Structure formats: structure tokens, C-alpha cells
Amino acid sequence: MTALQNRMVEAFSRPFQIGPHSIEATGSIGISLYPDHCSDEETLIAKADETMYEIKKRGKNSYKLKE
């Protein structure tokens, strides 16, 4: 799974071209796994969201698996 995560973060690190405009963005990816971190869809998304915000506090443009 690490190779996919690295490719996703790398894709966000390059500018997007939309017509004549160059848009720069970063990707912060929080990852939670079923059934390791929860037993329902709503909690799974909430755990991934919490983890994403942890990454943003540390500087963005990265990924983290929920502990």
C-alpha cells in the first residue's frame, strides 16, 4: 500500500493545469482500515478524517495510517 500512497502524494505535489491556469495543491491522506479501526462506514470515514487533520498540523503533503 505504501507505493500507492507515495504516488498519490506525489501527484498532488505537481501543479495542475486548468486551461491557462496553473493550480498548486498538496495532498494530506488519512487512512483507516476496516475492521482494524472500526466496525461501520461512518466511523471509518471519521477516523480517516481525524488522521488527515493530524497530518495537516504537521505540515501537510503526506499520509498516515491510523494508529
N, C-alpha and C positions, 0 to 999 in steps of 0.2 A: 504494500500500500504506500510506502514512502516514495517510490518513484512517481506515482500518480500525484501525490501531494506536492512534491517538488515541481512537477510540470505545471500544476495549477498556479502555484505562487509565481513561477517564472513567467507564465502567460500574462499575469496581471502586471508584472514589472515593466513590460514593454508598452509604449504608447499605443492607443487605439486610434485609427484614422477613421473619422466620420466626415465624409466629404472633404472640405478643405481644412477641417479642424483636427488637431492632434490632442487627444484626451489622455492625461496621465492618471493612473489609478493604482491602488495597492490591493492586495488580497489578504484578508485575515480569515483563516478557516478553522473553525472549532469542530471537533469530531467527537461524537459519542456513538457507542455501539450497542445494538440490541442483541442479546438480552443482558449484556455485561453491565450497562449503566442504568437500565430501567426496564419496565415491562409494558410500556404503552407509547404510542406515537407522540402524543403531546409532551410527555416528559423527555423523550428522546430529543426532540427539537429544542426544548428548553435547556437541556444540559449542553447541547452543542452551542447554543446561543451564549450561555454563561462562559463557556470556554473561549469562544471567539472574543468576547469582551476582555477576558484576561490577556489575550494576545495583544489587543489594541492598546491596553495600558502599558505594555512593554515595548511598544514601538511599531506595531503593525507589520504587514507584509510577511506573514509567517503562518504556521499551522501548529495545532496542538491537539493531542488526543486527551480526552477527559480522563483524569486520574481516578 
